[in-house]
Amino acid sequence: MLKILGRTSSINVRKVLWLCAELDIPYEHEVWGDENKSLHSPEFLALNPNAMIPVIIEDDFVMWESNAILRYLATSYGGEWLYPENPRARAPIDQWTDWQATELNTSWRYAFMSLVRNSPAHQDERLLAAACKGWNHTMGILNQQLEKTGRYVAGRNFTLADIPVGLAVNRWFETPLEHADLPAVRTYYERLTEREGYTTWGRNGTP
């Protein structure tokens, strides 16, 4: 059986848990990253030398890096409706999945660490203002894309890309900053909330 290692406060762990809900994948969840099971322990570092979650284990197969895990699970557990084999159908899904991991994640990092994590190293008012502005700008790019598609980030249908992007949208709304007026993002947020997996692992009060 699939085993998922990590804590559910992690946005990257919740990506994997949401996908398991969409595909009805049975799994065991083992909490790592709290005071009892350190990510820097020799046991965990043997699984992922980056000391990051999630990690999945299937028999003797070990994998880390959340978006790569999503692709693996989708192709292994009948998820072609989320991640099709056709290269041109798959390309925009990969594009927006990778955009979430690079551009979007980079834009929110300082503001999130300051406003949600209350990190002492992220309390410079000038840098925080710039980070909030940058985060809103990047979310504006998402808003433009959603205006084009009319429904989901990679097109008219829900796909694998909506899992990382949807969780990032929840993080934006749950972080106490001045949010730009982005109607398509708000509509997208409400549309995703119709999915049980999103209400469980996305829009559940955890940023």
N, C-alpha and C positions, 0 to 999 in steps of 0.2 A: 504493500500500500504506500501511496505517496505520503511523505512526511514533510511538513513545512516548519522550518525553524525561524523564530523571530517573535517580536511582541506586536500586538495589534494596534498600538499607538503609532507604529511606523507606517507611513503612507505607502512605502514600497512593499511591505508585507501585505497590506490590504489590497493592493493590486492583484496579488496572487489569490487571495481568499475570495475576492469578487469574481475572478475568472472561474474558480472552482464552483462557485454558486451558479454561474451561467451554464457551465457544462456538466453540472451534476457529478463532479469528480469527488470520489470519497478520499478523505485524507485524515491524517493525524496532525495535530498542531502542538508543537513543543515550544514553550516560551523561552527565548534567549534574549539577552540584552538588558536584564534587570539585575538587581543586587545579588541574586542567587546564581545566575549563569552568565558570566562575563564573556563578552565577545572577544576579549583579549586573552582568554584562557588557552592553554595549549590545545585542548580538545577542540575548541571552535576554530582556532587558527589553522588547524589541520584540514578543516573543511573549506574555509575561506580565509586566505592570508590577508585580505583587506579588512578583516574584522567588521564586516557589514552584513546586514540582513536585508532580504531573506536568503535562506539557503534551502534548497529542496534535496531530498534523498529518496531514491527509489532503488531498493536492493543495494547494489554497489555503485550506483550512478549518483554523483553529487554535482549540483549546479548552483551557481550564484549569478547575480546581476538580474534585477527584477524584470526588465523588459525582455531580456533574452529568455527568461523563464516563461513569460507569457507566450512567446512564440513557440517555445518547445511544447508547452501544454496544449496549446491550440492545435498544433499539428499532430499531437499524439493522442488526443482524446476527442476526435470528431468535431473539431472546431472550425471546419472549413467555411461555415457560414459567417464566422467572425474574421477569418484569415484565409482567404481563398488561394488556390494554387496558381491561378492565372497571374502572370507577372504584372500586367498593367492594372489589374484589380487590386493586387497586393501592394503596389508601389506607393499609393497615397496613404495607405495604412502605416507602412514603414516610415514614410516621410513625417507624418504627424506624431507618431510614437517617438521618433528620434528628436523631433522638435521639442516635445515635452521634456525629454531628458537633458536637452542642451539649453536652448534659448529660454524656455519657460522656467525651468528649475533655477537657472542662473539668475533670472530676474527677481525671483521671490526670496532668495536665500537670506540676504541681510535683513530685510524687513521681517521675515518670519522669525528669525533668530532673536531679533530685538523685541517684537511685539507679542509673540506667543511664548517663546522659550525664555524670554527675559535674560538673555545672555549678557553678562557685564561687558563682554568684548564687542558688543554690537549696539552701543548706546550713543554713538555720535549723531547728533541731531541733523547735521548736514548730510551725512551718508545715509541716514534713515530717510530723509526727505527725497534724496535722489533715488533710493531703492524703491520707495513707494511709487514714485513717478515712473520708474522703469518697469515695475510690475504691471501698473495700469496700462502702459504702452503695449507691453507684450500681450496682455489680455485683449487689447484692442485689435491686435492681429488675429487672435482667435475669433473675436466678434465679426470681423470682416469675412473670415472663412465660413462661419456659420450663417451669415447672411447669404452667401453664395449657395451653400448646399441646402439651406432651408430646414435642416434637421440635425444631422450629426457631423462630426468633424471631418470625416473622409468621404462623405457622400450622403445619400438619402437613407442608408441603412446603418444600424448600429454595428460597429466593428470592434476589433481588438484595440484600436487606437483610442476609442472612447473610454477605456478603462483608465489608463494613466492620465489622459487629459481630464476626464470627469472628476477624478480624485483631486487633481490640481485646481479645478474650478471650485470644488468644495473648500479647499484650503484658502483660496482667495476670499470667498465669502465669509469664512469663519475667522479670518484675521482682522482685528480691529484697526482698520485704516480707512481713509476716505476713498471709497470705491468710485471709479469712473462709471458713467451711465452707459451701460453696454446691454441693450435690450435683448440682443440675440443670445448673449451668454446667459442672461437670466432665464430666457425661455428654454434654453438647452438644459440648464440646471433643473428646471421643473420637469422637463421631459425625462431626464435620467432618473429622477426620483420615482417615476412610475415603475422602475425595475427593482425588484425585491433585493437583489444583490447590492444595489447602490444604497438603498436605505439601511442595509445591514452594515456595509463596510465603507461606504462613502459619506453620505449625508446622515451621519449618526451623532453629530455634535463634536466629533474629533477633527481638528483641522489637519 
